[in-house]
Amino acid sequence: MPKGTHYSGKFKQTVIEDVRTNHLSYREAMQKYGIAGKMSIQKWERIYLEEGPEGLSIERRGRGSPGRPPKLDKQVKKDLIAENQRLRAENDYLKKLHALVLEEERQSRRRK
């Protein structure tokens, strides 16, 4: 098949399962299925072993630009800001409480 051919996930799965169950070499699989290079089969097998058969259906060509992160809904953003403020206040309170407990322990040791 010519360079740039796109194989379906089902086809890739069939090839890899045939290679694994019938102990075919990559060269034999290339000839049997008309695949241009053994690197494709090696890559498919790695994906199959790491991610399972579902991983073979994922499109992996191209750079995969992360793009812009999605904008948060205004209400979600307000809720996150409010939660952040509440957690900061709680953290400050706990720090002060901890300092008071330590100070009280120091004073009780001095009295003994």
TILUM-390939 format. One record per residue: residue number from 1; residue in one letter; y negated, x negated, z negated of N, C-alpha, C in turn. Coordinates in steps of 0.2 Angstrom, whole numbers, padded with zeros to 4 digits, always signed. Atoms other than C-alpha are relative to their C-alpha. Last residue first. Layout:
<sites>
{rotor->NUM; roza->a; n.c2->Y; n.c1->X; n.c3->Z; ca.c2->Y; ca.c1->X; ca.c3->Z; c.c2->Y; c.c1->X; c.c3->Z}
...
</sites>
This chain:
<sites>
{rotor->112; roza->k; n.c2->-0006; n.c1->+0001; n.c3->+0003; ca.c2->-0111; ca.c1->-0032; ca.c3->-0427; c.c2->+0000; c.c1->-0007; c.c3->-0003}
{rotor->111; roza->r; n.c2->+0000; n.c1->-0003; n.c3->+0006; ca.c2->-0129; ca.c1->-0027; ca.c3->-0423; c.c2->+0006; c.c1->-0002; c.c3->-0004}
{rotor->110; roza->r; n.c2->+0004; n.c1->+0004; n.c3->+0004; ca.c2->-0130; ca.c1->-0040; ca.c3->-0409; c.c2->+0000; c.c1->+0003; c.c3->-0007}
{rotor->109; roza->r; n.c2->-0003; n.c1->+0006; n.c3->+0002; ca.c2->-0115; ca.c1->-0032; ca.c3->-0401; c.c2->-0004; c.c1->-0004; c.c3->-0004}
{rotor->108; roza->s; n.c2->-0006; n.c1->-0001; n.c3->+0005; ca.c2->-0122; ca.c1->-0015; ca.c3->-0402; c.c2->+0003; c.c1->-0006; c.c3->-0002}
{rotor->107; roza->q; n.c2->+0003; n.c1->-0001; n.c3->+0006; ca.c2->-0138; ca.c1->-0021; ca.c3->-0393; c.c2->+0005; c.c1->+0001; c.c3->-0006}
{rotor->106; roza->r; n.c2->+0003; n.c1->+0007; n.c3->+0003; ca.c2->-0129; ca.c1->-0029; ca.c3->-0379; c.c2->-0003; c.c1->+0001; c.c3->-0007}
{rotor->105; roza->e; n.c2->-0005; n.c1->+0004; n.c3->+0002; ca.c2->-0119; ca.c1->-0013; ca.c3->-0376; c.c2->-0002; c.c1->-0006; c.c3->-0003}
{rotor->104; roza->e; n.c2->-0002; n.c1->-0003; n.c3->+0006; ca.c2->-0135; ca.c1->-0002; ca.c3->-0376; c.c2->+0006; c.c1->-0004; c.c3->-0003}
{rotor->103; roza->e; n.c2->+0005; n.c1->+0002; n.c3->+0005; ca.c2->-0142; ca.c1->-0014; ca.c3->-0363; c.c2->+0002; c.c1->+0003; c.c3->-0007}
{rotor->102; roza->l; n.c2->+0000; n.c1->+0008; n.c3->+0001; ca.c2->-0127; ca.c1->-0013; ca.c3->-0352; c.c2->-0004; c.c1->-0002; c.c3->-0006}
{rotor->101; roza->v; n.c2->-0006; n.c1->+0001; n.c3->+0003; ca.c2->-0127; ca.c1->+0006; ca.c3->-0353; c.c2->+0001; c.c1->-0007; c.c3->-0002}
{rotor->100; roza->l; n.c2->+0000; n.c1->-0003; n.c3->+0007; ca.c2->-0145; ca.c1->+0007; ca.c3->-0349; c.c2->+0006; c.c1->-0001; c.c3->-0004}
{rotor->99; roza->a; n.c2->+0004; n.c1->+0004; n.c3->+0004; ca.c2->-0143; ca.c1->-0004; ca.c3->-0334; c.c2->-0001; c.c1->+0002; c.c3->-0007}
{rotor->98; roza->h; n.c2->-0004; n.c1->+0006; n.c3->+0001; ca.c2->-0128; ca.c1->+0006; ca.c3->-0328; c.c2->-0004; c.c1->-0005; c.c3->-0004}
{rotor->97; roza->l; n.c2->-0005; n.c1->-0002; n.c3->+0006; ca.c2->-0139; ca.c1->+0022; ca.c3->-0330; c.c2->+0004; c.c1->-0006; c.c3->-0002}
{rotor->96; roza->k; n.c2->+0004; n.c1->+0000; n.c3->+0007; ca.c2->-0153; ca.c1->+0014; ca.c3->-0320; c.c2->+0005; c.c1->+0002; c.c3->-0006}
{rotor->95; roza->k; n.c2->+0002; n.c1->+0007; n.c3->+0002; ca.c2->-0141; ca.c1->+0009; ca.c3->-0306; c.c2->-0004; c.c1->+0000; c.c3->-0006}
{rotor->94; roza->l; n.c2->-0006; n.c1->+0004; n.c3->+0003; ca.c2->-0133; ca.c1->+0026; ca.c3->-0306; c.c2->-0002; c.c1->-0007; c.c3->-0002}
{rotor->93; roza->y; n.c2->-0002; n.c1->-0003; n.c3->+0006; ca.c2->-0150; ca.c1->+0035; ca.c3->-0304; c.c2->+0006; c.c1->-0004; c.c3->-0003}
{rotor->92; roza->d; n.c2->+0005; n.c1->+0003; n.c3->+0005; ca.c2->-0155; ca.c1->+0023; ca.c3->-0290; c.c2->+0002; c.c1->+0002; c.c3->-0007}
{rotor->91; roza->n; n.c2->-0001; n.c1->+0007; n.c3->+0001; ca.c2->-0139; ca.c1->+0027; ca.c3->-0281; c.c2->-0004; c.c1->-0003; c.c3->-0005}
{rotor->90; roza->e; n.c2->-0006; n.c1->+0000; n.c3->+0004; ca.c2->-0141; ca.c1->+0046; ca.c3->-0283; c.c2->+0002; c.c1->-0007; c.c3->-0002}
{rotor->89; roza->a; n.c2->+0002; n.c1->-0002; n.c3->+0006; ca.c2->-0159; ca.c1->+0045; ca.c3->-0276; c.c2->+0006; c.c1->-0001; c.c3->-0005}
{rotor->88; roza->r; n.c2->+0004; n.c1->+0005; n.c3->+0002; ca.c2->-0152; ca.c1->+0035; ca.c3->-0261; c.c2->-0003; c.c1->+0001; c.c3->-0007}
{rotor->87; roza->l; n.c2->-0005; n.c1->+0005; n.c3->+0002; ca.c2->-0138; ca.c1->+0048; ca.c3->-0259; c.c2->-0004; c.c1->-0006; c.c3->-0003}
{rotor->86; roza->r; n.c2->-0003; n.c1->-0002; n.c3->+0006; ca.c2->-0151; ca.c1->+0062; ca.c3->-0259; c.c2->+0005; c.c1->-0006; c.c3->-0003}
{rotor->85; roza->q; n.c2->+0005; n.c1->+0000; n.c3->+0006; ca.c2->-0162; ca.c1->+0054; ca.c3->-0247; c.c2->+0003; c.c1->+0001; c.c3->-0006}
{rotor->84; roza->n; n.c2->+0001; n.c1->+0007; n.c3->+0001; ca.c2->-0147; ca.c1->+0050; ca.c3->-0235; c.c2->-0005; c.c1->+0000; c.c3->-0006}
{rotor->83; roza->e; n.c2->-0006; n.c1->+0003; n.c3->+0004; ca.c2->-0141; ca.c1->+0068; ca.c3->-0237; c.c2->-0002; c.c1->-0007; c.c3->-0001}
{rotor->82; roza->a; n.c2->+0000; n.c1->-0003; n.c3->+0007; ca.c2->-0159; ca.c1->+0075; ca.c3->-0232; c.c2->+0006; c.c1->-0003; c.c3->-0004}
{rotor->81; roza->i; n.c2->+0006; n.c1->+0003; n.c3->+0004; ca.c2->-0160; ca.c1->+0063; ca.c3->-0217; c.c2->+0000; c.c1->+0002; c.c3->-0007}
{rotor->80; roza->l; n.c2->-0002; n.c1->+0007; n.c3->+0001; ca.c2->-0142; ca.c1->+0068; ca.c3->-0211; c.c2->-0006; c.c1->-0003; c.c3->-0004}
{rotor->79; roza->d; n.c2->-0005; n.c1->+0000; n.c3->+0005; ca.c2->-0147; ca.c1->+0087; ca.c3->-0213; c.c2->+0002; c.c1->-0007; c.c3->-0002}
{rotor->78; roza->k; n.c2->+0003; n.c1->-0002; n.c3->+0006; ca.c2->-0163; ca.c1->+0085; ca.c3->-0203; c.c2->+0005; c.c1->-0001; c.c3->-0006}
{rotor->77; roza->k; n.c2->+0005; n.c1->+0005; n.c3->+0001; ca.c2->-0154; ca.c1->+0076; ca.c3->-0189; c.c2->-0003; c.c1->+0001; c.c3->-0007}
{rotor->76; roza->v; n.c2->-0005; n.c1->+0005; n.c3->+0002; ca.c2->-0140; ca.c1->+0089; ca.c3->-0189; c.c2->-0004; c.c1->-0006; c.c3->-0002}
{rotor->75; roza->q; n.c2->-0002; n.c1->-0002; n.c3->+0007; ca.c2->-0154; ca.c1->+0102; ca.c3->-0188; c.c2->+0005; c.c1->-0005; c.c3->-0003}
{rotor->74; roza->k; n.c2->+0006; n.c1->+0001; n.c3->+0005; ca.c2->-0163; ca.c1->+0093; ca.c3->-0174; c.c2->+0003; c.c1->+0002; c.c3->-0007}
{rotor->73; roza->d; n.c2->+0003; n.c1->-0006; n.c3->+0001; ca.c2->-0146; ca.c1->+0091; ca.c3->-0164; c.c2->-0006; c.c1->-0001; c.c3->-0005}
{rotor->72; roza->l; n.c2->-0002; n.c1->-0004; n.c3->+0005; ca.c2->-0142; ca.c1->+0073; ca.c3->-0161; c.c2->-0004; c.c1->+0007; c.c3->+0000}
{rotor->71; roza->k; n.c2->+0005; n.c1->-0001; n.c3->+0005; ca.c2->-0145; ca.c1->+0064; ca.c3->-0145; c.c2->+0003; c.c1->+0005; c.c3->-0005}
{rotor->70; roza->p; n.c2->+0003; n.c1->-0007; n.c3->+0000; ca.c2->-0130; ca.c1->+0058; ca.c3->-0136; c.c2->-0005; c.c1->+0001; c.c3->-0006}
{rotor->69; roza->p; n.c2->-0003; n.c1->-0004; n.c3->+0005; ca.c2->-0129; ca.c1->+0039; ca.c3->-0135; c.c2->-0003; c.c1->+0007; c.c3->+0000}
{rotor->68; roza->r; n.c2->+0004; n.c1->-0002; n.c3->+0006; ca.c2->-0135; ca.c1->+0032; ca.c3->-0119; c.c2->+0004; c.c1->+0004; c.c3->-0005}
{rotor->67; roza->g; n.c2->+0005; n.c1->-0005; n.c3->-0001; ca.c2->-0123; ca.c1->+0024; ca.c3->-0107; c.c2->-0005; c.c1->+0001; c.c3->-0006}
{rotor->66; roza->p; n.c2->+0001; n.c1->-0005; n.c3->+0006; ca.c2->-0108; ca.c1->+0015; ca.c3->-0113; c.c2->-0005; c.c1->+0005; c.c3->+0001}
{rotor->65; roza->s; n.c2->+0007; n.c1->+0001; n.c3->+0004; ca.c2->-0105; ca.c1->+0008; ca.c3->-0096; c.c2->+0000; c.c1->+0005; c.c3->-0006}
{rotor->64; roza->g; n.c2->-0001; n.c1->-0004; n.c3->+0006; ca.c2->-0086; ca.c1->+0008; ca.c3->-0091; c.c2->-0007; c.c1->-0001; c.c3->-0005}
{rotor->63; roza->r; n.c2->+0003; n.c1->+0004; n.c3->+0005; ca.c2->-0087; ca.c1->-0007; ca.c3->-0079; c.c2->+0001; c.c1->+0004; c.c3->-0007}
{rotor->62; roza->g; n.c2->+0007; n.c1->+0001; n.c3->+0001; ca.c2->-0076; ca.c1->+0000; ca.c3->-0066; c.c2->-0002; c.c1->-0003; c.c3->-0006}
{rotor->61; roza->r; n.c2->+0004; n.c1->+0004; n.c3->-0005; ca.c2->-0058; ca.c1->+0006; ca.c3->-0065; c.c2->-0007; c.c1->+0000; c.c3->-0002}
{rotor->60; roza->r; n.c2->+0003; n.c1->+0006; n.c3->+0003; ca.c2->-0049; ca.c1->+0011; ca.c3->-0081; c.c2->-0004; c.c1->-0004; c.c3->+0005}
{rotor->59; roza->e; n.c2->+0004; n.c1->+0004; n.c3->-0005; ca.c2->-0045; ca.c1->+0029; ca.c3->-0078; c.c2->-0003; c.c1->-0006; c.c3->-0003}
{rotor->58; roza->i; n.c2->+0007; n.c1->+0002; n.c3->+0002; ca.c2->-0033; ca.c1->+0035; ca.c3->-0092; c.c2->-0003; c.c1->-0004; c.c3->+0006}
{rotor->57; roza->s; n.c2->+0004; n.c1->-0005; n.c3->-0004; ca.c2->-0016; ca.c1->+0043; ca.c3->-0085; c.c2->-0008; c.c1->-0002; c.c3->-0001}
{rotor->56; roza->l; n.c2->+0000; n.c1->+0002; n.c3->-0007; ca.c2->-0006; ca.c1->+0027; ca.c3->-0090; c.c2->-0004; c.c1->+0005; c.c3->+0004}
{rotor->55; roza->g; n.c2->+0004; n.c1->+0005; n.c3->-0002; ca.c2->-0011; ca.c1->+0029; ca.c3->-0108; c.c2->-0001; c.c1->-0002; c.c3->+0007}
{rotor->54; roza->e; n.c2->+0006; n.c1->-0003; n.c3->-0001; ca.c2->-0002; ca.c1->+0046; ca.c3->-0109; c.c2->-0005; c.c1->-0006; c.c3->+0002}
{rotor->53; roza->p; n.c2->+0000; n.c1->-0003; n.c3->-0006; ca.c2->+0015; ca.c1->+0037; ca.c3->-0107; c.c2->-0007; c.c1->+0003; c.c3->+0002}
{rotor->52; roza->g; n.c2->-0005; n.c1->-0005; n.c3->-0002; ca.c2->+0013; ca.c1->+0027; ca.c3->-0123; c.c2->-0002; c.c1->+0002; c.c3->+0007}
{rotor->51; roza->e; n.c2->+0003; n.c1->-0006; n.c3->+0001; ca.c2->-0002; ca.c1->+0017; ca.c3->-0129; c.c2->+0004; c.c1->+0006; c.c3->+0002}
{rotor->50; roza->e; n.c2->+0005; n.c1->+0000; n.c3->+0005; ca.c2->+0004; ca.c1->-0001; ca.c3->-0132; c.c2->-0003; c.c1->+0008; c.c3->-0002}
{rotor->49; roza->l; n.c2->-0002; n.c1->+0002; n.c3->+0006; ca.c2->+0020; ca.c1->+0000; ca.c3->-0123; c.c2->-0005; c.c1->+0000; c.c3->-0006}
{rotor->48; roza->y; n.c2->-0005; n.c1->-0005; n.c3->+0002; ca.c2->+0014; ca.c1->+0010; ca.c3->-0108; c.c2->+0003; c.c1->-0002; c.c3->-0007}
{rotor->47; roza->i; n.c2->+0003; n.c1->-0007; n.c3->+0002; ca.c2->-0002; ca.c1->+0000; ca.c3->-0107; c.c2->+0005; c.c1->+0005; c.c3->-0003}
{rotor->46; roza->r; n.c2->+0004; n.c1->+0002; n.c3->+0007; ca.c2->+0008; ca.c1->-0017; ca.c3->-0107; c.c2->-0003; c.c1->+0007; c.c3->-0002}
{rotor->45; roza->e; n.c2->-0005; n.c1->+0000; n.c3->+0006; ca.c2->+0020; ca.c1->-0009; ca.c3->-0094; c.c2->-0003; c.c1->-0002; c.c3->-0007}
{rotor->44; roza->w; n.c2->-0003; n.c1->-0007; n.c3->+0002; ca.c2->+0006; ca.c1->-0003; ca.c3->-0083; c.c2->+0005; c.c1->-0001; c.c3->-0006}
{rotor->43; roza->k; n.c2->+0005; n.c1->-0003; n.c3->+0003; ca.c2->-0002; ca.c1->-0021; ca.c3->-0083; c.c2->+0002; c.c1->+0007; c.c3->-0003}
{rotor->42; roza->q; n.c2->+0001; n.c1->+0003; n.c3->+0007; ca.c2->+0014; ca.c1->-0029; ca.c3->-0079; c.c2->-0005; c.c1->+0003; c.c3->-0004}
{rotor->41; roza->i; n.c2->-0005; n.c1->-0003; n.c3->+0003; ca.c2->+0016; ca.c1->-0016; ca.c3->-0064; c.c2->+0000; c.c1->-0003; c.c3->-0007}
{rotor->40; roza->s; n.c2->+0001; n.c1->-0007; n.c3->+0002; ca.c2->-0001; ca.c1->-0020; ca.c3->-0058; c.c2->+0006; c.c1->+0003; c.c3->-0004}
{rotor->39; roza->m; n.c2->+0004; n.c1->-0001; n.c3->+0005; ca.c2->+0002; ca.c1->-0038; ca.c3->-0059; c.c2->-0002; c.c1->+0007; c.c3->-0002}
{rotor->38; roza->k; n.c2->-0004; n.c1->-0001; n.c3->+0007; ca.c2->+0017; ca.c1->-0037; ca.c3->-0049; c.c2->-0005; c.c1->+0001; c.c3->-0006}
{rotor->37; roza->g; n.c2->+0000; n.c1->+0006; n.c3->+0004; ca.c2->+0007; ca.c1->-0034; ca.c3->-0033; c.c2->+0003; c.c1->+0002; c.c3->-0007}
{rotor->36; roza->a; n.c2->+0003; n.c1->+0006; n.c3->-0003; ca.c2->+0006; ca.c1->-0022; ca.c3->-0018; c.c2->+0001; c.c1->-0006; c.c3->-0004}
{rotor->35; roza->i; n.c2->+0006; n.c1->+0003; n.c3->+0004; ca.c2->+0017; ca.c1->-0008; ca.c3->-0024; c.c2->-0002; c.c1->-0007; c.c3->+0002}
{rotor->34; roza->g; n.c2->+0006; n.c1->+0002; n.c3->-0005; ca.c2->+0029; ca.c1->+0000; ca.c3->-0011; c.c2->-0006; c.c1->-0002; c.c3->-0004}
{rotor->33; roza->y; n.c2->+0005; n.c1->-0005; n.c3->+0000; ca.c2->+0040; ca.c1->+0009; ca.c3->-0024; c.c2->-0006; c.c1->-0002; c.c3->+0005}
{rotor->32; roza->k; n.c2->-0003; n.c1->-0007; n.c3->+0000; ca.c2->+0057; ca.c1->+0000; ca.c3->-0021; c.c2->-0006; c.c1->+0005; c.c3->+0000}
{rotor->31; roza->q; n.c2->-0003; n.c1->-0002; n.c3->-0007; ca.c2->+0049; ca.c1->-0016; ca.c3->-0015; c.c2->+0002; c.c1->+0007; c.c3->+0000}
{rotor->30; roza->m; n.c2->+0005; n.c1->+0000; n.c3->-0005; ca.c2->+0037; ca.c1->-0018; ca.c3->-0030; c.c2->+0003; c.c1->+0002; c.c3->+0007}
{rotor->29; roza->a; n.c2->+0004; n.c1->-0006; n.c3->+0001; ca.c2->+0050; ca.c1->-0012; ca.c3->-0042; c.c2->-0005; c.c1->+0000; c.c3->+0005}
{rotor->28; roza->e; n.c2->-0004; n.c1->-0006; n.c3->-0002; ca.c2->+0062; ca.c1->-0026; ca.c3->-0036; c.c2->-0004; c.c1->+0007; c.c3->+0000}
{rotor->27; roza->r; n.c2->-0001; n.c1->+0001; n.c3->-0007; ca.c2->+0048; ca.c1->-0039; ca.c3->-0038; c.c2->+0004; c.c1->+0006; c.c3->+0003}
{rotor->26; roza->y; n.c2->+0006; n.c1->-0003; n.c3->-0003; ca.c2->+0044; ca.c1->-0033; ca.c3->-0055; c.c2->+0000; c.c1->+0000; c.c3->+0007}
{rotor->25; roza->s; n.c2->+0006; n.c1->+0005; n.c3->+0000; ca.c2->+0062; ca.c1->-0035; ca.c3->-0060; c.c2->-0006; c.c1->+0003; c.c3->+0003}
{rotor->24; roza->l; n.c2->+0002; n.c1->+0003; n.c3->-0006; ca.c2->+0073; ca.c1->-0020; ca.c3->-0063; c.c2->-0005; c.c1->-0006; c.c3->-0001}
{rotor->23; roza->h; n.c2->+0001; n.c1->+0008; n.c3->+0000; ca.c2->+0082; ca.c1->-0018; ca.c3->-0079; c.c2->-0002; c.c1->-0003; c.c3->+0006}
{rotor->22; roza->n; n.c2->-0005; n.c1->+0003; n.c3->-0005; ca.c2->+0088; ca.c1->+0000; ca.c3->-0075; c.c2->-0001; c.c1->-0008; c.c3->+0001}
{rotor->21; roza->t; n.c2->-0007; n.c1->-0002; n.c3->+0001; ca.c2->+0080; ca.c1->+0008; ca.c3->-0090; c.c2->+0005; c.c1->-0003; c.c3->+0004}
{rotor->20; roza->r; n.c2->-0002; n.c1->+0001; n.c3->+0007; ca.c2->+0064; ca.c1->-0003; ca.c3->-0092; c.c2->+0008; c.c1->+0003; c.c3->+0000}
{rotor->19; roza->v; n.c2->-0001; n.c1->+0007; n.c3->+0001; ca.c2->+0060; ca.c1->-0004; ca.c3->-0073; c.c2->+0003; c.c1->-0001; c.c3->-0007}
{rotor->18; roza->d; n.c2->-0006; n.c1->+0003; n.c3->-0004; ca.c2->+0064; ca.c1->+0014; ca.c3->-0070; c.c2->+0001; c.c1->-0007; c.c3->-0001}
{rotor->17; roza->e; n.c2->-0006; n.c1->-0002; n.c3->+0003; ca.c2->+0053; ca.c1->+0019; ca.c3->-0085; c.c2->+0006; c.c1->-0002; c.c3->+0004}
{rotor->16; roza->i; n.c2->-0001; n.c1->+0004; n.c3->+0006; ca.c2->+0039; ca.c1->+0008; ca.c3->-0079; c.c2->+0007; c.c1->+0003; c.c3->-0003}
{rotor->15; roza->v; n.c2->-0002; n.c1->+0007; n.c3->-0002; ca.c2->+0040; ca.c1->+0015; ca.c3->-0061; c.c2->+0002; c.c1->-0004; c.c3->-0006}
{rotor->14; roza->t; n.c2->-0007; n.c1->+0001; n.c3->-0003; ca.c2->+0041; ca.c1->+0033; ca.c3->-0067; c.c2->+0002; c.c1->-0007; c.c3->+0002}
{rotor->13; roza->q; n.c2->-0005; n.c1->-0001; n.c3->+0005; ca.c2->+0026; ca.c1->+0031; ca.c3->-0079; c.c2->+0007; c.c1->+0000; c.c3->+0003}
{rotor->12; roza->k; n.c2->-0001; n.c1->+0007; n.c3->+0004; ca.c2->+0016; ca.c1->+0023; ca.c3->-0065; c.c2->+0005; c.c1->+0001; c.c3->-0005}
{rotor->11; roza->f; n.c2->-0004; n.c1->+0005; n.c3->-0004; ca.c2->+0020; ca.c1->+0038; ca.c3->-0054; c.c2->+0000; c.c1->-0006; c.c3->-0004}
{rotor->10; roza->k; n.c2->-0007; n.c1->-0002; n.c3->-0001; ca.c2->+0015; ca.c1->+0051; ca.c3->-0067; c.c2->+0004; c.c1->-0005; c.c3->+0004}
{rotor->9; roza->g; n.c2->-0003; n.c1->+0002; n.c3->+0006; ca.c2->-0001; ca.c1->+0042; ca.c3->-0071; c.c2->+0007; c.c1->+0002; c.c3->+0000}
{rotor->8; roza->s; n.c2->+0001; n.c1->-0005; n.c3->+0005; ca.c2->-0006; ca.c1->+0043; ca.c3->-0053; c.c2->+0004; c.c1->-0002; c.c3->-0006}
{rotor->7; roza->y; n.c2->-0007; n.c1->-0003; n.c3->+0001; ca.c2->-0008; ca.c1->+0028; ca.c3->-0042; c.c2->-0001; c.c1->+0005; c.c3->-0006}
{rotor->6; roza->h; n.c2->+0000; n.c1->-0003; n.c3->+0006; ca.c2->-0025; ca.c1->+0024; ca.c3->-0034; c.c2->+0007; c.c1->+0003; c.c3->-0001}
{rotor->5; roza->t; n.c2->-0004; n.c1->-0007; n.c3->+0001; ca.c2->-0024; ca.c1->+0012; ca.c3->-0020; c.c2->+0000; c.c1->+0002; c.c3->-0007}
{rotor->4; roza->g; n.c2->+0004; n.c1->-0006; n.c3->+0002; ca.c2->-0038; ca.c1->-0001; ca.c3->-0020; c.c2->+0003; c.c1->+0006; c.c3->-0001}
{rotor->3; roza->k; n.c2->+0004; n.c1->+0002; n.c3->+0006; ca.c2->-0029; ca.c1->-0014; ca.c3->-0010; c.c2->-0004; c.c1->+0006; c.c3->-0001}
{rotor->2; roza->p; n.c2->+0006; n.c1->+0004; n.c3->-0001; ca.c2->-0018; ca.c1->-0006; ca.c3->+0004; c.c2->-0003; c.c1->-0001; c.c3->-0007}
{rotor->1; roza->m; n.c2->+0006; n.c1->-0004; n.c3->+0000; ca.c2->+0000; ca.c1->+0000; ca.c3->+0000; c.c2->-0006; c.c1->-0004; c.c3->+0000}
</sites>
